C-alpha cells in the first residue's frame, strides 16, 4: 500500500469515526447505550477489533482510561499468557525491566534486600482473588 493510499485510508476512517460520534451524540443516551452495546457485542465476538492507529497509541489510550483493577488484571493475564512459550522470554524480560525501572531507587533496594513489605502477600492475594471468581 502506498503512502498516499494509507493516508487516504486513515482520513476515511477518521471521517467515519467523526460521523459515528456525531450520530451517537444526537441519540438519546438510553438509545445510544443500547445500540453501542449491541454493536460492541457483535464486534467483540471472534478476533479483536483492529486498531485505528498504531498499536502502542491504542494501548496508551486504553491504559489512560483503565482503572487500577483493570490494569492489574490485564497485566497479570498478559504475563501468564507470555509464560507459555520459550520464545516469549525476551518480551517478558523487557516487561520486567519496564516494571523495575518504574520503581524508585529506594523501592528497588528494599525489594532486593527482602524488606519490601507485603511482596509475598500481594502475590497470594492476586491468586486468591483470581481463584474466587
C-alpha angles and dihedrals in degrees: 000000000000122000091249092054091047091052091048090050092051092047091050092049093048090049090052090049090052091050091048092049091050091049092050091049090051092056127087106261093245092050092046091050093052093047095045092047092052091047093049093048089054094046096046095055108101122356123014120273110264115252117253091214136015116321095243091053092051090049091050091049092050094045091051091058098037123103120238089253091054092047091052093045095050094043090050092048091048093051092048091049091049092056091067098082135038088225088069094063095094090050092049089050091053090048091049091052091051090053093044092050090051090066122086117246088253093054091046091053092047091050093049094048092048095245094115100125114229099005094134091037091057091055095046090046091053092051092043090051091046094050092048092064 
